[in-house]
Amino acid sequence: MITVHHLENSRSQRVLWLLEELAMPYTVRHYQRNKTTMLAPPELRRIHPLGKSPVIEDGDAGVPGDPLVVAETGAIVEYLVEKADGRLGTPRHRRAALHYRHFLHYAEGSLMPPLLVKLVLGRVPLLGKAAQKKVQPMIDVHLDYVEAHLAANDWFAGDAMTAADIMMSFPLEAARSRAGLDATRPRTIAWLERIHARPAYQAALAKGGPYAYAYA
C-alpha cells in the first residue's frame, strides 16, 4: 500500500487528490509546519534525506521492510500514473500529449518559482512589499498564459482531466489566494471551481485535513 507523508498546506495535497482519482488505496501520515519558520519538521528526514514533502512509500515495491521511497511531486505523479496503468496519463492525440508533458512540468518548473518568491516575500515587512511589486508582473504573464489556454480548452491536456490538471492545481490555488488571480481571469477561476467540486478532490480534503488554498 502507498503511504503519503503529507505536510499541511503544501504541494502534497495534489498527491492525495491523484490517489483518490485513481481509486488507489493509501494511508496518510500527517506533519505540521514549524510555526516560526513554516518549514517541514525534521521527522521527514527519516523518510527522505531532504526532509521535504510530498514523499511517498510504496510497500508493494522494494523489498519486505524496505519500501520504495519516491520524492518530488512530479516524480510521484508520474510514478502513480504508471502504477495505475496509465490512467490520467498521456492522452493519445499528439497535441494533447504535448500539452500534457508541457503542463506536467510547467507547473513546478516555470509557474511555481515566481509564486514562491512572492509567498516568501509576503512574510518580510517593508522590504518584502517593495519586492513583491516587482515579482507580480512576472506572475501576471503566467496567469495570462494560463487564462488563454483555458479559454480554448476545458482542461490542460485534451478534453478530459489528466494528471497535468492535478499538477497545475497547487500553483493556481496559491495564485488565487495570494498572487492576484481573481475574476478578471474567469476561465481559470471556473477551472478551479470545477476541480474543487470533484468528489475525489473533496475526499482528498477530508483525508488531508485543513488546506487553506482550497477556500480562497
Backbone torsions as a table, in degrees:
resi	resn	phi	psi	omega
1	MET	NA	152.5	177.6
2	ILE	-82.0	134.2	170.0
3	THR	-113.8	125.8	178.7
4	VAL	-102.8	123.6	174.4
5	HIS	-91.3	102.3	-164.7
6	HIS	-107.5	118.7	176.2
7	LEU	-93.7	134.7	-178.4
8	GLU	-56.8	144.7	175.9
9	ASN	48.2	55.6	-175.5
10	SER	-143.3	179.2	178.4
11	ARG	-58.0	-23.7	-175.2
12	SER	-66.4	-15.1	176.4
13	GLN	-59.5	-32.5	179.1
14	ARG	-63.6	-34.8	-179.4
15	VAL	-66.8	-41.7	176.9
16	LEU	-61.2	-43.6	-180.0
17	TRP	-61.9	-45.8	179.6
18	LEU	-59.9	-44.4	179.6
19	LEU	-61.4	-37.6	177.0
20	GLU	-66.8	-42.4	178.6
21	GLU	-62.3	-36.0	-179.2
22	LEU	-84.0	-4.7	-177.2
23	ALA	53.9	41.5	-178.2
24	MET	-100.4	126.4	-178.5
25	PRO	-64.6	143.1	-179.6
26	TYR	-160.0	163.6	172.3
27	THR	-121.7	158.9	-177.3
28	VAL	-122.3	132.6	168.1
29	ARG	-110.0	122.7	-173.2
30	HIS	-93.1	141.2	177.6
31	TYR	-132.0	141.6	178.7
32	GLN	-103.6	146.1	176.5
33	ARG	-73.5	152.7	170.7
34	ASN	-65.1	127.2	-173.9
35	LYS	-65.6	-23.3	-179.4
36	THR	-90.2	-49.9	-175.6
37	THR	-91.4	-19.6	-174.9
38	MET	66.0	16.0	179.4
39	LEU	-90.3	166.6	177.4
40	ALA	-68.7	151.9	-179.9
41	PRO	-73.1	156.7	-177.6
42	PRO	-64.1	-18.7	-179.7
43	GLU	-58.9	-26.8	-179.0
44	LEU	-65.9	-21.4	178.2
45	ARG	-68.1	-17.3	176.0
46	ARG	-71.2	-22.4	-179.9
47	ILE	-92.7	-43.2	-180.0
48	HIS	-144.0	140.3	-175.2
49	PRO	-56.5	-28.8	-178.4
50	LEU	-77.0	-18.5	177.8
51	GLY	66.3	30.8	-178.2
52	LYS	-108.2	165.8	173.6
53	SER	-128.2	142.0	10.3
54	PRO	-84.7	151.8	169.2
55	VAL	-139.3	139.2	175.0
56	ILE	-121.9	154.5	169.7
57	GLU	-119.0	132.7	177.1
58	ASP	-108.5	103.4	-178.5
59	GLY	-70.5	-14.8	178.5
60	ASP	-87.1	-8.9	177.8
61	ALA	-111.9	179.6	-178.3
62	GLY	70.9	-143.5	179.5
63	VAL	-126.7	159.5	-179.8
64	PRO	-53.4	129.1	-179.7
65	GLY	82.6	-4.7	-179.3
66	ASP	-138.8	75.6	-175.4
67	PRO	-66.2	156.5	175.3
68	LEU	-70.7	131.5	179.7
69	VAL	-109.0	130.2	178.3
70	VAL	-126.1	127.8	178.6
71	ALA	-116.8	167.4	-178.9
72	GLU	77.3	126.9	-174.1
73	THR	-55.8	-49.6	-177.7
74	GLY	-60.6	-42.9	179.1
75	ALA	-65.1	-39.5	178.3
76	ILE	-64.1	-45.3	-179.9
77	VAL	-59.9	-47.1	179.6
78	GLU	-63.7	-39.8	179.2
79	TYR	-62.0	-45.9	-177.7
80	LEU	-68.6	-37.7	176.7
81	VAL	-62.2	-43.9	177.3
82	GLU	-63.1	-41.3	179.9
83	LYS	-63.5	-29.0	179.8
84	ALA	-93.0	23.7	177.4
85	ASP	60.2	34.4	173.0
86	GLY	86.6	2.0	178.0
87	ARG	-62.2	137.1	-175.9
88	LEU	66.0	14.4	-179.6
89	GLY	-95.3	-150.8	-172.5
90	THR	-59.2	123.3	176.1
91	PRO	-66.7	161.9	-178.4
92	ARG	-76.9	-37.6	-177.5
93	HIS	-65.5	136.4	-173.2
94	ARG	-59.4	-46.3	-178.6
95	ARG	-65.3	-42.5	178.3
96	ALA	-64.4	-36.6	178.1
97	ALA	-64.4	-39.0	177.5
98	LEU	-65.2	-43.5	177.0
99	HIS	-61.0	-38.5	179.8
100	TYR	-60.3	-51.1	-179.5
101	ARG	-62.5	-41.6	-177.8
102	HIS	-61.6	-55.9	-174.3
103	PHE	-72.7	-25.5	175.6
104	LEU	-59.6	-36.6	-178.2
105	HIS	-99.3	-28.2	179.2
106	TYR	-60.3	-36.6	-175.9
107	ALA	-53.1	-49.6	-178.6
108	GLU	-94.3	-29.9	-174.5
109	GLY	-78.6	-33.3	-176.0
110	SER	-122.3	-44.6	-174.6
111	LEU	-76.6	-41.2	-173.6
112	MET	-71.5	-36.6	-176.6
113	PRO	-55.4	-51.1	179.0
114	PRO	-67.0	-31.1	176.0
115	LEU	-64.4	-41.5	179.7
116	LEU	-63.9	-39.6	177.1
117	VAL	-58.8	-45.3	-179.0
118	LYS	-67.1	-40.3	179.6
119	LEU	-62.3	-40.0	179.6
120	VAL	-70.8	-44.0	-179.6
121	LEU	-63.8	-26.1	178.9
122	GLY	-62.7	-17.3	178.7
123	ARG	-93.5	-1.8	-177.6
124	VAL	-105.7	114.5	-178.6
125	PRO	-67.3	153.0	174.9
126	LEU	61.5	-77.2	-178.8
127	LEU	-59.1	-38.2	-179.4
128	GLY	-61.6	-40.0	-178.5
129	LYS	-64.0	-41.0	179.1
130	ALA	-65.8	-41.7	-179.0
131	ALA	-68.8	-34.1	179.4
132	GLN	-60.7	-35.3	-179.9
133	LYS	-63.5	-29.8	178.7
134	LYS	-79.4	-29.1	-178.8
135	VAL	-79.1	-34.0	-174.2
136	GLN	-56.4	-42.1	177.9
137	PRO	-58.9	-34.0	176.9
138	MET	-65.5	-41.8	178.8
139	ILE	-65.2	-40.5	-178.6
140	ASP	-60.8	-36.0	176.8
141	VAL	-59.1	-44.3	179.4
142	HIS	-67.3	-42.4	-178.9
143	LEU	-65.5	-36.5	175.9
144	ASP	-66.0	-39.1	178.3
145	TYR	-62.4	-45.6	179.1
146	VAL	-64.5	-43.0	179.6
147	GLU	-60.5	-41.8	179.3
148	ALA	-64.0	-39.9	179.1
149	HIS	-65.4	-44.2	-178.1
150	LEU	-75.0	-17.1	173.4
151	ALA	-69.4	-24.3	-178.5
152	ALA	-107.3	-7.8	-175.8
153	ASN	-144.1	139.9	176.7
154	ASP	-71.8	-32.0	-177.9
155	TRP	-128.5	171.6	-176.6
156	PHE	-76.5	-21.6	-178.5
157	ALA	-144.2	92.7	178.4
158	GLY	88.5	-164.0	-173.4
159	ASP	-97.8	13.5	177.5
160	ALA	-142.4	158.7	178.7
161	MET	-66.6	140.9	176.9
162	THR	-133.3	-179.0	176.4
163	ALA	-63.5	-21.5	175.8
164	ALA	-63.0	-38.1	176.5
165	ASP	-65.1	-38.3	178.6
166	ILE	-64.5	-42.1	178.2
167	MET	-63.8	-35.5	-177.5
168	MET	-77.3	-13.9	-172.7
169	SER	-64.2	-48.1	-174.1
170	PHE	-63.6	-49.6	179.9
171	PRO	-61.6	-35.6	-179.6
172	LEU	-75.4	-32.7	172.8
173	GLU	-65.2	-41.1	177.9
174	ALA	-64.7	-39.3	179.1
175	ALA	-65.3	-38.6	178.5
176	ARG	-67.0	-35.1	-178.0
177	SER	-74.4	-41.4	-168.6
178	ARG	-141.3	7.5	-173.5
179	ALA	-137.8	31.1	166.8
180	GLY	89.5	4.0	176.1
181	LEU	-79.2	117.3	-176.9
182	ASP	-146.0	-163.9	-174.1
183	ALA	-64.9	-11.3	176.0
184	THR	-71.0	-10.5	173.8
185	ARG	-122.6	74.2	-169.5
186	PRO	-65.1	-31.6	-178.9
187	ARG	-67.9	-37.7	179.1
188	THR	-70.3	-40.6	177.1
189	ILE	-63.0	-41.6	178.9
190	ALA	-63.0	-38.5	177.6
191	TRP	-63.2	-44.4	178.1
192	LEU	-60.4	-44.1	-179.9
193	GLU	-64.2	-34.9	180.0
194	ARG	-67.5	-44.1	-179.5
195	ILE	-70.7	-34.6	-179.7
196	HIS	-66.9	-23.3	-179.8
197	ALA	-84.1	-9.7	-177.4
198	ARG	-68.4	136.3	179.4
199	PRO	-56.4	-38.0	-179.9
200	ALA	-65.9	-36.9	177.7
201	TYR	-64.5	-44.9	179.9
202	GLN	-64.8	-37.3	177.7
203	ALA	-64.9	-38.5	178.1
204	ALA	-65.1	-38.8	176.3
205	LEU	-61.9	-42.0	-178.7
206	ALA	-63.2	-36.7	-178.6
207	LYS	-84.1	-29.6	-176.1
208	GLY	-84.1	-21.5	-177.5
209	GLY	90.2	-172.6	-175.9
210	PRO	-52.3	134.8	-179.7
211	TYR	-140.9	99.1	-169.8
212	ALA	-60.2	-33.7	-172.2
213	TYR	-71.8	-14.9	179.9
214	ALA	-79.6	-10.1	-172.1
215	TYR	-118.5	18.4	-178.5
216	ALA	-65.5	NA	NA
